[in-house]
Amino acid sequence: RTQFLTMAQGMPKAVEDELQKLIMKFMWTEGGHHFVSQQLLMAPVTHGGVALLDLSARNRAIDLMWIKTYLNLQRSRPRWTFLADALFAGAPTLASKRVARSVRVNPFLQQWDVSVRPMRPLPAPLRTMISTATRFNTSLSPLLPDEALRLALPIWYHIGMRGGRAAANSAAGRCLRERHLVKTV
């Protein structure tokens, strides 16, 4: 039951820690010596463990699946991802504020970062998603992107852009962006 709710709503770290303590309290006697490590208990039966649920790993896997869904750029992309795009655009880091809000499309497709500080106007599940992506160095890197995906990538602050002067900040870049409404590659 907890895993279904975690998929739907996320699980606060305090709840995860409390559940993990309850699981280990059940497996180990209180105050006694622990003859079997927690890591071994969580190992598969074929490796000498009892396949005990690793709640933290399961929750991180659920977080990664949310990121995978968010990075689906096809027409079947869920509606919540468009709301997430708008919320991410409104919560850049201090260093990323130089990127005009109108140009911020998706932090995984562009070179700007989202602030995960609690004082930013970003819901906790989206902060968790960005923190998890950072922790696991998640990025969009398809092996063979099709033509539709390549054409859907935003041109401004593109992830494939190398260092140097950004074209988005030039007079020509501003003209293309503001007057001609150029957004994608």
Salt bridges, closest charged atoms under 4 A:
GLU16 OE2 - LYS13 NZ 3.48
GLU16 OE1 - ARG60 NH1 3.33
ASP17 OD1 - LYS13 NZ 3.10
GLU18 OE1 - LYS21 NZ 3.83
GLU30 OE2 - LYS25 NZ 3.46
ASP63 OD2 - ARG60 NE 3.28
ASP85 OD2 - ARG77 NH1 2.90
GLU147 OE1 - ARG150 NH2 2.43
GLU178 OE2 - ARG177 NH2 3.82
